[in-house]
Amino acid sequence: MQPSAVSISQATEYGTVYSRDGVQVIAEFAHAHDLRVHMDGARLANATAHLGEPLSEMARSVGVDVLSFGGTKNGALAAEAVVFFDRDPAKGFDFRRMQGTQLSSKMRFIAAQFDALLTDDLWLRSASHANKMAATLGAGLAKIPGVRLTQRVEANEVFAIFPREHIASLQEKCLFHVWDEATTEARFVTSFDTTEEDVAGFLRETSKVIAD
């Protein structure tokens, strides 16, 4: 296999965000080597909210060729949009998505969710709220003895190492994923419907369990 594209995730799997200039550097390098640039934007709304720049600045203007604009991780149900800024690679895509079993029956009903998301900046307001809840959670966890954040909190994900002996007790209070069993690094994801009480309640339980 010969490489034909560079694919990046915005925001990343660790919840960190590429700067506009960072994406542009990657795109310039890729294009100089005849590679296209794909951006996995499952959490692009969260990255855009963090950077405070227009959505157009996140992709097309910095050299991204193909964008996956996600709705599923921002309140929609199974709704993802593929945006081609260059028409060349778009040729035949209608058929390729069928061959790749990515064409659902009655997809127009799924796609209709973007009408709501893109009206009155609902997509951005939802993402901004999720980011705010993650920042609150991260700041609270950082103050608890024995808990250590491992990544900058920039989007809607928080990664932190917990004392191994307390994880089972904490998971009884709130289900969460242990990202790395070897280091006991856990992953938390906030969303458009995460409430301040959700965050405060988990922080209270965490403080209580670890103190005991």
Backbone hydrogen bonds, N-H to C=O, Kabsch-Sander energy under -0.5 kcal/mol:
donor,donor_aa,acceptor,acceptor_aa,energy
6,V,36,R,-2.9
8,I,38,H,-2.3
10,Q,40,D,-2.6
11,A,16,T,-0.5
12,T,16,T,-2.9
15,G,12,T,-2.0
23,V,19,S,-2.2
24,Q,20,R,-1.9
25,V,21,D,-2.2
26,I,22,G,-1.8
27,A,23,V,-2.6
28,E,24,Q,-2.6
29,F,25,V,-2.1
30,A,26,I,-2.6
31,H,27,A,-2.8
32,A,28,E,-1.8
33,H,29,F,-0.8
33,H,30,A,-1.0
34,D,31,H,-1.6
35,L,30,A,-2.7
36,R,4,S,-2.1
38,H,6,V,-3.1
38,H,36,R,-0.5
39,M,66,V,-2.6
40,D,8,I,-3.5
40,D,38,H,-0.6
41,G,39,M,-1.0
41,G,68,S,-1.6
44,L,41,G,-1.8
47,A,43,R,-2.0
48,T,44,L,-2.8
49,A,45,A,-2.3
50,H,46,N,-2.0
51,L,47,A,-2.4
52,G,48,T,-2.1
53,E,48,T,-0.8
57,E,54,P,-1.5
58,M,55,L,-1.6
59,A,56,S,-0.7
61,S,56,S,-1.5
62,V,59,A,-1.2
63,G,60,R,-1.4
64,V,59,A,-2.2
65,D,37,V,-2.0
66,V,37,V,-2.1
67,L,83,V,-2.9
68,S,39,M,-2.7
69,F,67,L,-0.8
69,F,81,A,-3.4
70,G,41,G,-2.2
70,G,68,S,-0.8
71,G,79,A,-1.7
72,T,79,A,-0.9
74,N,71,G,-1.9
75,G,72,T,-0.8
76,A,71,G,-2.6
78,A,76,A,-0.7
80,E,78,A,-0.6
81,A,69,F,-2.6
83,V,67,L,-3.5
83,V,81,A,-0.6
84,F,82,V,-0.5
85,F,65,D,-2.7
85,F,83,V,-0.6
86,D,65,D,-0.8
90,A,87,R,-0.6
91,K,87,R,-0.7
91,K,88,D,-1.7
93,F,90,A,-2.2
95,F,92,G,-0.7
96,R,92,G,-2.1
97,R,93,F,-2.5
98,M,94,D,-0.7
99,Q,95,F,-2.4
100,G,96,R,-2.1
101,T,98,M,-1.6
102,Q,97,R,-3.6
104,S,102,Q,-0.7
107,M,104,S,-1.1
109,F,106,K,-1.9
110,I,106,K,-0.7
111,A,107,M,-3.1
112,A,108,R,-1.4
113,Q,110,I,-1.5
114,F,111,A,-2.0
115,D,112,A,-1.2
116,A,112,A,-0.8
117,L,113,Q,-2.4
118,L,114,F,-2.5
119,T,116,A,-0.9
121,D,118,L,-0.6
122,L,119,T,-1.4
123,W,117,L,-2.7
125,R,121,D,-2.5
126,S,122,L,-2.7
127,A,123,W,-1.6
128,S,124,L,-2.7
129,H,125,R,-2.0
130,A,126,S,-2.1
131,N,127,A,-2.6
132,K,128,S,-2.3
133,M,129,H,-2.3
134,A,130,A,-2.0
135,A,131,N,-2.6
136,T,132,K,-2.2
137,L,133,M,-2.4
138,G,134,A,-3.0
139,A,135,A,-2.4
140,G,136,T,-2.0
141,L,137,L,-2.7
142,A,138,G,-2.1
143,K,139,A,-0.5
143,K,140,G,-1.0
144,I,141,L,-1.6
147,V,144,I,-2.0
148,R,161,I,-1.9
150,T,159,F,-2.2
151,Q,159,F,-0.8
154,E,15,G,-0.8
154,E,152,R,-1.0
155,A,15,G,-1.1
158,V,188,F,-2.7
160,A,186,A,-2.0
161,I,148,R,-3.1
162,F,184,T,-1.9
166,H,163,P,-1.9
167,I,163,P,-0.6
167,I,164,R,-1.1
168,A,164,R,-0.5
170,L,166,H,-2.2
171,Q,167,I,-2.5
172,E,168,A,-1.0
173,K,169,S,-0.7
173,K,170,L,-0.8
174,C,170,L,-2.2
177,H,187,R,-1.0
179,W,177,H,-0.9
179,W,185,E,-1.3
180,D,185,E,-2.1
184,T,180,D,-1.5
185,E,180,D,-1.5
186,A,160,A,-3.6
186,A,184,T,-0.5
187,R,177,H,-2.8
188,F,158,V,-2.6
190,T,156,N,-2.3
194,T,191,S,-1.4
199,V,195,T,-1.8
200,A,196,E,-2.8
201,G,197,E,-2.9
202,F,198,D,-1.9
203,L,199,V,-2.4
204,R,200,A,-2.2
205,E,201,G,-2.3
206,T,202,F,-2.7
207,S,203,L,-2.4
208,K,204,R,-2.2
209,V,205,E,-2.9
210,I,206,T,-2.4
211,A,207,S,-1.9
212,D,208,K,-1.9
